[in-house]
Amino acid sequence: MNLKNYIDLYELLQVDKSGREERRAFVLSDPKFPKAPLQMLRYWLDAHRHLITGETAERIGSYLYWITLVLMVIAFVFGLLSGIALLHYKGSEPVNVVYFMAMVILMPILTMILALLSMLRANRRESTLIHLSPAYWMERFLALFSQKAQKEINQIKINPLLANWIIIRRSQWIALSFSLGLLVALIGMVVTKDIAFSWSTTLDVTPEAFHRLLSWIALPWREWMPSAVPSAELIEQSHYYRLGEKLSESMLAHASMLGGWWKFLAMATLFYAIVLRLVMILVAEFGYRRALQRSILSLEGAKRLLHDMRQPLITTHEQSTKTAEHLTSAGKTGELTSLNPRYDALIGWAIDEAKLKVIAERFGITAPMLAEAGGSRSLEEDKRVIESIGRGGDILLIVKAWEPPTMELMYFLAALASKAKRVTVLLVGTAKQEYRAKGSDTDVWSQKLALKGWRNVWIKR
């Protein structure tokens, strides 16, 4: 399930007028129908997409895609320009690596911590951490240029949990785009310019302590790429003091070494700003998927739909294996007060197989064969139904109680009785009546069958 399915299902539940019987019949029509709630809703959505246009989901999906793409492009350009500014080398003094390290190590770690805290509080409608995200306010600004799309999103009433996770996931992609801009700027500046790097800070940090710090920072790659770890000599020679307008004699003597910092800066950017951000994107994607699933299940009407598809229509257990103990005569045809749990065949008169399955489930009966006869079917098709059942079988014929016993039906019943060992006629009412037939309808049918005198035809009272 994706966001498009979420919106389509929202629209479908607004226009769907199906009842419990139709929904249950939909499930029974497919023996491989899934049991998982989300898959059940997906099956229902796919089968009833014709009831909606799907244009709203397309427009909202396109809007979210393009606004995310625009924000990522802006972030990439901003990252590129920031990297160029941080690495700008005038020639009079070296580039301080501390600034660039803060941008590619410290800032990503801080923003990822804030993102994790936002994820923990994403279930709140008003989450301050999420609304402090630059991605949120950048989207608010760009949304001014597409008020129609925003209006449609507000009409859908997207679950606040899902809306928060959309922002969280988007912010991670935007941060990744910004970091890629920094990496491209670093590589571009190193390739096109001969940059002299140094490190300088007001804090009282010795070259030895700074070397230990960088060794810990380079822990993820120092074993397999030692050249990307600044040596103690490089750190000592590149220590810059702003005490005048001229570089120290020592730095000038070791000028060829000062460019060696770029490998460390590139690996730091790659690992802390990009690789860790990709991990955060996976975490955000997982959280987004879970939020989407919860939001789909919480849609208005979704629980009722699942209940109708899952819940069997059986309300009473009207079945017994000792039907001979429940026979009455009273001057009418043979009547049964209960049904067998299993028959050799179920035949519905002008009742399709899908509805037959619902009715069979309602009365707690099963049969290896279900068939439809009468209605719009031809006489030849009705004959083939009779021929398909085995001789001497126990047959249940299901008819609509409110329809009178027509001559066509009587001919079919006579042909059926001549082949079967026993035929039981079950009168059913409407779905709203839970398929219970009225007593007056049963009396009419019972009198009609009594006139025929069929000894192996019974009616369920």
Backbone torsions as a table, in degrees:
resi	resn	phi	psi	omega
1	MET	NA	137.9	178.3
2	ASN	-127.8	-176.1	-177.0
3	LEU	-63.5	-35.4	177.8
4	LYS	-61.2	-44.6	178.1
5	ASN	-63.9	-36.1	177.9
6	TYR	-60.4	-47.1	-178.9
7	ILE	-69.2	-42.1	179.0
8	ASP	-62.6	-41.6	179.9
9	LEU	-66.7	-37.6	176.6
10	TYR	-58.8	-46.5	179.8
11	GLU	-66.7	-40.3	-178.5
12	LEU	-64.0	-41.5	-179.9
13	LEU	-66.4	-21.6	178.0
14	GLN	-76.2	-29.9	-174.5
15	VAL	-108.8	-13.0	-176.4
16	ASP	-68.8	127.5	-179.9
17	LYS	-115.8	14.4	-177.9
18	SER	-67.8	151.7	179.8
19	GLY	-101.2	179.5	-177.6
20	ARG	-61.4	-38.7	-178.7
21	GLU	-64.0	-46.4	-178.9
22	GLU	-64.1	-38.6	-179.2
23	ARG	-68.2	-41.0	178.3
24	ARG	-68.6	-37.6	178.4
25	ALA	-64.0	-34.9	178.2
26	PHE	-61.6	-39.6	178.9
27	VAL	-69.8	-44.7	-176.5
28	LEU	-70.1	-19.1	-178.0
29	SER	-71.2	-16.5	-178.2
30	ASP	-126.0	109.4	-179.6
31	PRO	-63.6	-19.4	179.4
32	LYS	-99.7	20.1	-178.3
33	PHE	-61.9	132.6	-175.8
34	PRO	-65.9	158.8	179.6
35	LYS	-102.7	-21.9	-179.0
36	ALA	-68.6	137.2	-176.5
37	PRO	-56.2	-46.5	-177.7
38	LEU	-64.9	-38.7	178.9
39	GLN	-68.9	-35.0	176.4
40	MET	-62.9	-44.8	178.5
41	LEU	-65.3	-35.9	179.0
42	ARG	-66.1	-42.5	177.7
43	TYR	-61.2	-44.5	-179.5
44	TRP	-64.1	-41.9	179.8
45	LEU	-63.4	-46.6	-178.5
46	ASP	-62.8	-33.9	-178.5
47	ALA	-78.9	-16.1	-175.2
48	HIS	-125.2	20.8	178.5
49	ARG	-62.2	-23.6	-178.4
50	HIS	-65.1	-15.4	-179.5
51	LEU	-79.5	-13.2	-180.0
52	ILE	-127.6	161.6	179.8
53	THR	-84.6	-31.1	-177.4
54	GLY	78.3	2.2	-177.5
55	GLU	-68.9	-34.5	-180.0
56	THR	-62.2	-44.8	179.2
57	ALA	-63.8	-38.6	179.0
58	GLU	-64.4	-44.9	-178.3
59	ARG	-66.5	-44.7	-179.8
60	ILE	-66.2	-41.9	178.0
61	GLY	-61.4	-42.1	178.2
62	SER	-65.4	-40.4	179.4
63	TYR	-61.9	-48.2	-178.8
64	LEU	-65.3	-35.9	179.4
65	TYR	-65.0	-48.8	-175.8
66	TRP	-70.7	-36.5	179.8
67	ILE	-69.2	-34.4	175.6
68	THR	-66.9	-42.5	179.5
69	LEU	-62.8	-43.2	179.4
70	VAL	-63.0	-43.3	179.3
71	LEU	-63.9	-37.1	178.7
72	MET	-68.5	-39.1	177.8
73	VAL	-64.8	-43.4	177.8
74	ILE	-60.8	-44.1	-179.8
75	ALA	-64.3	-39.4	179.3
76	PHE	-63.5	-46.3	179.3
77	VAL	-62.6	-42.0	179.1
78	PHE	-63.6	-41.1	177.4
79	GLY	-65.5	-38.6	178.7
80	LEU	-64.0	-47.2	179.7
81	LEU	-66.0	-37.4	178.0
82	SER	-64.2	-41.9	178.4
83	GLY	-64.2	-41.4	178.6
84	ILE	-63.2	-41.2	179.7
85	ALA	-65.5	-41.5	-179.3
86	LEU	-69.0	-30.6	-176.3
87	LEU	-100.6	8.2	-178.5
88	HIS	-64.8	125.9	-175.4
89	TYR	-117.8	114.7	-179.1
90	LYS	-86.8	-18.0	-179.0
91	GLY	98.8	-22.0	-179.3
92	SER	-82.3	-28.2	178.0
93	GLU	-147.9	150.2	-176.6
94	PRO	-71.4	167.0	178.0
95	VAL	-83.7	126.8	-178.4
96	ASN	-78.9	116.3	-176.6
97	VAL	-71.8	-18.8	-177.7
98	VAL	-61.1	-40.3	-180.0
99	TYR	-63.1	-45.3	-178.8
100	PHE	-68.4	-36.8	177.4
101	MET	-63.2	-39.9	178.2
102	ALA	-61.9	-35.4	-178.0
103	MET	-75.0	-34.7	-174.1
104	VAL	-102.9	-9.7	179.7
105	ILE	-118.7	-58.9	-174.3
106	LEU	-67.2	-49.1	-177.2
107	MET	-63.4	-45.0	176.8
108	PRO	-59.4	-40.4	179.9
109	ILE	-64.4	-43.3	179.2
110	LEU	-64.0	-44.0	-179.2
111	THR	-68.0	-31.8	177.5
112	MET	-71.1	-35.7	175.5
113	ILE	-64.0	-43.9	177.2
114	LEU	-62.6	-37.6	178.6
115	ALA	-64.8	-40.9	177.9
116	LEU	-63.2	-42.0	177.3
117	LEU	-64.4	-37.6	177.2
118	SER	-63.5	-38.6	179.0
119	MET	-63.2	-38.1	-179.7
120	LEU	-68.6	-23.8	-177.9
121	ARG	-111.8	16.2	-175.1
122	ALA	-69.6	-19.4	-178.5
123	ASN	-77.0	-5.2	178.2
124	ARG	-87.2	140.4	-178.8
125	ARG	-62.1	-45.4	179.7
126	GLU	-111.8	96.0	179.9
127	SER	-104.7	114.2	-176.4
128	THR	-61.7	-41.9	-178.1
129	LEU	-61.2	-39.7	179.9
130	ILE	-69.0	-41.2	-178.2
131	HIS	-75.2	-11.2	172.8
132	LEU	-84.8	-9.2	-178.6
133	SER	-64.7	133.3	176.2
134	PRO	-57.5	-33.2	180.0
135	ALA	-61.7	-35.8	-179.4
136	TYR	-64.7	-47.0	-176.6
137	TRP	-75.6	-30.7	174.0
138	MET	-64.1	-39.9	177.7
139	GLU	-66.8	-42.0	178.8
140	ARG	-57.4	-39.3	-179.0
141	PHE	-68.8	-47.0	-179.0
142	LEU	-68.3	-25.5	-179.6
143	ALA	-64.7	-21.2	178.4
144	LEU	-62.5	-23.9	-179.6
145	PHE	-88.8	-3.5	179.2
146	SER	-140.7	66.0	-177.0
147	GLN	-68.8	-28.7	179.5
148	LYS	-63.7	-44.4	179.0
149	ALA	-64.3	-40.5	178.7
150	GLN	-63.1	-37.4	178.5
151	LYS	-63.8	-41.0	178.4
152	GLU	-66.1	-38.8	178.4
153	ILE	-63.5	-41.1	178.9
154	ASN	-66.1	-33.1	178.4
155	GLN	-68.7	-34.3	178.9
156	ILE	-67.9	-25.6	-178.3
157	LYS	57.7	59.4	-179.3
158	ILE	-61.0	135.6	179.7
159	ASN	-52.3	130.6	179.8
160	PRO	-54.9	-35.7	177.6
161	LEU	-60.4	-46.4	-179.8
162	LEU	-67.0	-41.1	179.6
163	ALA	-61.1	-40.5	178.7
164	ASN	-64.0	-41.7	-179.0
165	TRP	-70.8	-29.5	174.1
166	ILE	-61.9	-43.8	179.0
167	ILE	-65.7	-43.2	-179.5
168	ILE	-61.8	-46.7	-178.8
169	ARG	-64.5	-42.9	-179.9
170	ARG	-64.2	-39.6	-178.7
171	SER	-63.2	-33.5	178.2
172	GLN	-68.3	-39.6	177.3
173	TRP	-66.8	-37.7	178.4
174	ILE	-66.1	-42.0	177.8
175	ALA	-63.3	-38.6	177.2
176	LEU	-63.5	-41.7	179.0
177	SER	-62.7	-40.0	177.0
178	PHE	-61.5	-43.6	-179.6
179	SER	-66.3	-37.0	176.6
180	LEU	-63.0	-36.7	175.7
181	GLY	-62.4	-40.8	176.9
182	LEU	-62.6	-43.2	-179.4
183	LEU	-64.4	-43.5	178.4
184	VAL	-62.7	-40.2	178.3
185	ALA	-62.2	-43.6	-179.7
186	LEU	-61.5	-49.9	-178.5
187	ILE	-63.5	-43.0	-180.0
188	GLY	-63.2	-42.4	-179.4
189	MET	-68.7	-38.6	-179.9
190	VAL	-67.3	-39.0	-178.6
191	VAL	-71.2	-38.3	-173.3
192	THR	-93.4	-16.1	-178.6
193	LYS	-133.1	152.7	174.6
194	ASP	-94.3	93.8	-172.5
195	ILE	-95.0	135.3	173.0
196	ALA	-100.9	118.4	-178.4
197	PHE	-97.3	151.2	174.1
198	SER	-150.2	175.5	173.8
199	TRP	-132.1	140.2	-177.0
200	SER	-153.1	136.9	178.9
201	THR	-152.1	148.1	177.9
202	THR	-70.7	-25.2	179.5
203	LEU	-64.9	152.9	-179.6
204	ASP	-82.4	83.3	-178.0
205	VAL	-118.7	122.4	178.6
206	THR	-82.0	157.5	176.6
207	PRO	-57.6	-34.0	180.0
208	GLU	-66.2	-44.3	179.2
209	ALA	-66.7	-37.9	178.5
210	PHE	-66.3	-36.1	178.0
211	HIS	-65.4	-42.2	178.0
212	ARG	-62.8	-41.5	179.1
213	LEU	-61.2	-46.0	-179.2
214	LEU	-67.8	-31.1	176.8
215	SER	-65.0	-39.0	176.4
216	TRP	-68.7	-39.8	177.9
217	ILE	-63.0	-36.9	-178.0
218	ALA	-85.9	8.1	-177.7
219	LEU	-52.8	-41.3	-177.7
220	PRO	-61.8	-23.5	-176.1
221	TRP	-129.7	0.1	-172.6
222	ARG	-68.5	-24.5	-178.7
223	GLU	-76.8	-38.2	-176.4
224	TRP	-102.5	-8.3	175.4
225	MET	-142.2	69.2	-176.0
226	PRO	-65.4	-21.7	-179.8
227	SER	-68.2	-17.1	179.6
228	ALA	-93.9	15.9	175.9
229	VAL	-115.2	118.4	-178.4
230	PRO	-59.3	133.1	178.9
231	SER	-77.8	164.6	179.4
232	ALA	-63.0	-35.0	179.5
233	GLU	-67.4	-43.4	179.6
234	LEU	-62.6	-39.8	-179.8
235	ILE	-66.4	-40.0	-179.3
236	GLU	-68.9	-41.2	-176.7
237	GLN	-75.2	-23.3	-177.9
238	SER	-98.0	8.0	176.5
239	HIS	-71.9	119.7	-171.6
240	TYR	-111.1	132.3	177.5
241	TYR	-115.1	126.5	-179.6
242	ARG	-86.2	76.3	-178.5
243	LEU	-111.5	0.3	-179.9
244	GLY	-175.8	-175.6	-177.9
245	GLU	-88.8	-7.5	-178.1
246	LYS	-109.0	149.2	175.2
247	LEU	-74.8	154.0	179.0
248	SER	-68.2	155.7	178.9
249	GLU	-60.8	-35.3	-178.6
250	SER	-66.1	-40.9	179.7
251	MET	-67.4	-37.7	178.5
252	LEU	-66.5	-35.1	-179.4
253	ALA	-70.3	-27.9	-179.2
254	HIS	-112.6	33.9	-176.7
255	ALA	-60.6	-33.5	-177.9
256	SER	-66.5	-22.8	-179.7
257	MET	-79.6	-26.4	-168.9
258	LEU	-66.0	-21.9	177.9
259	GLY	-77.6	-8.7	-177.1
260	GLY	-68.9	-11.1	179.6
261	TRP	-65.5	-23.7	-169.4
262	TRP	-61.3	-33.5	180.0
263	LYS	-64.4	-42.8	177.7
264	PHE	-63.8	-44.5	179.9
265	LEU	-63.3	-39.0	179.0
266	ALA	-65.5	-44.5	-179.7
267	MET	-68.3	-37.5	177.2
268	ALA	-63.0	-41.9	177.3
269	THR	-64.6	-44.6	-177.3
270	LEU	-62.9	-43.2	-175.4
271	PHE	-81.5	-55.5	-172.3
272	TYR	-76.3	-35.7	-175.0
273	ALA	-94.6	-22.0	-175.3
274	ILE	-114.8	-55.8	-177.4
275	VAL	-63.3	-49.5	178.9
276	LEU	-63.4	-32.9	178.2
277	ARG	-68.5	-35.3	176.0
278	LEU	-64.0	-37.0	175.3
279	VAL	-63.1	-42.6	178.0
280	MET	-63.7	-35.3	177.4
281	ILE	-64.0	-40.1	177.3
282	LEU	-64.0	-42.1	178.0
283	VAL	-63.6	-43.6	179.2
284	ALA	-64.5	-37.7	178.8
285	GLU	-65.3	-41.1	178.1
286	PHE	-63.2	-46.1	178.7
287	GLY	-63.6	-38.5	178.4
288	TYR	-63.0	-42.5	179.8
289	ARG	-63.6	-42.1	178.4
290	ARG	-66.2	-40.7	177.7
291	ALA	-64.1	-38.1	178.6
292	LEU	-64.3	-42.4	179.2
293	GLN	-63.6	-45.4	179.1
294	ARG	-64.0	-37.8	-179.3
295	SER	-68.3	-38.4	178.4
296	ILE	-63.5	-44.4	-178.7
297	LEU	-69.2	-22.2	-179.4
298	SER	-93.2	1.5	177.9
299	LEU	-60.3	143.9	179.4
300	GLU	-62.8	120.8	-179.6
301	GLY	98.9	-15.0	-177.9
302	ALA	-68.8	-42.6	179.9
303	LYS	-63.7	-40.9	178.8
304	ARG	-64.8	-40.4	178.3
305	LEU	-62.3	-45.9	178.9
306	LEU	-63.4	-40.9	178.9
307	HIS	-61.1	-44.6	-179.3
308	ASP	-66.0	-35.0	180.0
309	MET	-76.4	-31.7	-176.7
310	ARG	-85.5	-38.5	-169.5
311	GLN	-77.7	119.0	174.9
312	PRO	-62.4	155.7	-177.4
313	LEU	-87.9	6.9	179.8
314	ILE	-68.1	124.3	177.4
315	THR	-113.9	-28.4	176.0
316	THR	-140.0	154.7	178.7
317	HIS	-98.8	87.9	-177.6
318	GLU	-98.0	62.5	-178.3
319	GLN	-140.6	148.6	-179.7
320	SER	-157.0	143.5	177.6
321	THR	-87.4	-7.6	-179.0
322	LYS	-110.1	63.9	-176.6
323	THR	-66.8	-24.7	-178.5
324	ALA	-64.6	-20.6	-179.3
325	GLU	-84.2	-2.8	-175.5
326	HIS	-122.3	36.8	-178.9
327	LEU	-100.5	141.5	174.8
328	THR	-131.9	156.4	179.2
329	SER	-118.7	-62.2	174.6
330	ALA	46.7	35.0	177.0
331	GLY	77.0	5.4	179.7
332	LYS	-114.6	-175.5	175.6
333	THR	-68.4	167.5	179.8
334	GLY	-60.6	131.5	-179.1
335	GLU	-120.7	143.3	177.1
336	LEU	-113.7	139.5	176.6
337	THR	-96.5	-2.4	177.5
338	SER	-150.8	164.7	-179.0
339	LEU	-110.6	155.3	172.9
340	ASN	-72.3	152.6	177.1
341	PRO	-73.3	-17.8	-176.5
342	ARG	-145.0	139.2	175.8
343	TYR	-127.7	162.4	178.8
344	ASP	-74.4	-27.4	179.6
345	ALA	-159.0	143.9	172.3
346	LEU	-112.9	124.1	179.8
347	ILE	-120.5	127.1	179.1
348	GLY	-104.8	127.9	178.3
349	TRP	-86.0	108.2	-175.5
350	ALA	60.0	33.2	177.2
351	ILE	-127.8	120.7	-176.2
352	ASP	-72.9	167.8	-173.9
353	GLU	-65.1	-35.0	179.8
354	ALA	-61.2	-44.4	179.1
355	LYS	-71.8	-32.0	177.1
356	LEU	-59.9	-39.0	179.4
357	LYS	-63.8	-39.1	178.8
358	VAL	-66.7	-43.8	180.0
359	ILE	-65.0	-41.8	179.0
360	ALA	-61.5	-40.9	178.3
361	GLU	-66.5	-38.4	179.5
362	ARG	-59.7	-41.8	-177.3
363	PHE	-95.4	2.5	175.7
364	GLY	68.3	39.8	-179.5
365	ILE	-123.0	155.7	178.7
366	THR	-133.7	161.6	177.3
367	ALA	-161.6	144.9	178.7
368	PRO	-73.0	-15.6	-177.0
369	MET	-131.1	130.8	173.7
370	LEU	-125.0	133.1	-177.4
371	ALA	-146.7	154.8	176.9
372	GLU	-109.9	140.6	176.6
373	ALA	-136.8	164.9	178.4
374	GLY	70.1	-164.0	-178.9
375	GLY	66.9	-124.9	-179.0
376	SER	-87.3	0.6	-179.0
377	ARG	-79.2	150.2	-178.7
378	SER	-81.9	167.5	177.5
379	LEU	-62.5	-35.8	179.2
380	GLU	-64.5	-39.4	178.6
381	GLU	-67.0	-37.7	177.1
382	ASP	-64.8	-37.9	178.6
383	LYS	-64.4	-39.5	179.4
384	ARG	-65.4	-32.8	176.2
385	VAL	-63.2	-44.8	179.9
386	ILE	-64.9	-40.9	-179.2
387	GLU	-67.7	-25.8	-176.6
388	SER	-76.2	-18.5	179.5
389	ILE	-86.0	151.4	-179.5
390	GLY	-77.2	148.6	178.7
391	ARG	-69.7	138.2	178.6
392	GLY	82.4	16.7	-178.1
393	GLY	-85.6	168.2	177.1
394	ASP	-101.9	110.5	-170.8
395	ILE	-112.4	141.0	173.6
396	LEU	-112.4	117.6	178.0
397	LEU	-102.1	120.1	-177.0
398	ILE	-104.7	124.1	-179.0
399	VAL	-129.7	158.0	178.6
400	LYS	-77.5	123.2	-172.4
401	ALA	-63.3	-32.2	-174.7
402	TRP	-80.6	-8.2	177.9
403	GLU	-94.9	135.1	-178.4
404	PRO	-69.6	155.7	177.8
405	PRO	-70.5	95.9	-178.0
406	THR	-74.2	164.6	179.4
407	MET	-63.3	-38.8	179.6
408	GLU	-60.5	-42.8	179.1
409	LEU	-66.6	-38.1	179.5
410	MET	-64.7	-38.9	176.5
411	TYR	-62.4	-42.8	179.8
412	PHE	-64.9	-42.8	-179.3
413	LEU	-64.9	-37.1	178.2
414	ALA	-63.9	-45.0	178.6
415	ALA	-64.8	-36.4	179.2
416	LEU	-68.3	-41.7	-179.4
417	ALA	-66.8	-29.4	-179.3
418	SER	-70.8	-18.5	-178.2
419	LYS	-107.2	-34.4	-174.9
420	ALA	-85.5	156.5	175.2
421	LYS	-72.6	-40.6	177.6
422	ARG	-152.2	141.6	176.6
423	VAL	-122.0	124.0	176.3
424	THR	-107.7	127.1	178.9
425	VAL	-95.7	122.4	178.3
426	LEU	-112.2	117.3	176.7
427	LEU	-89.1	132.5	-179.1
428	VAL	-124.1	145.3	176.0
429	GLY	-92.7	-160.4	-179.1
430	THR	-80.9	169.0	178.9
431	ALA	-62.7	-36.3	178.6
432	LYS	-64.0	-28.8	178.0
433	GLN	-88.1	8.0	-176.3
434	GLU	57.2	33.3	175.4
435	TYR	64.4	18.3	175.5
436	ARG	-82.8	131.9	179.0
437	ALA	-87.6	148.5	176.8
438	LYS	-73.2	148.5	179.3
439	GLY	-62.0	-35.3	179.7
440	SER	-65.6	-37.1	177.6
441	ASP	-66.7	-39.9	178.6
442	THR	-64.4	-37.7	178.6
443	ASP	-61.7	-42.6	179.9
444	VAL	-60.8	-46.7	-179.1
445	TRP	-68.2	-39.8	-179.6
446	SER	-62.1	-42.5	178.2
447	GLN	-65.7	-39.1	178.8
448	LYS	-63.5	-44.5	-179.4
449	LEU	-69.8	-31.7	178.9
450	ALA	-64.1	-34.4	179.0
451	LEU	-67.3	-28.6	-179.6
452	LYS	-75.5	-29.3	176.6
453	GLY	72.7	24.1	178.4
454	TRP	-74.8	121.5	-175.5
455	ARG	-78.0	-21.4	-178.0
456	ASN	-107.6	18.6	176.6
457	VAL	-113.3	125.3	-178.4
458	TRP	-123.5	161.9	177.9
459	ILE	-127.8	138.4	179.7
460	LYS	-82.0	119.6	-180.0
461	ARG	-82.7	NA	NA
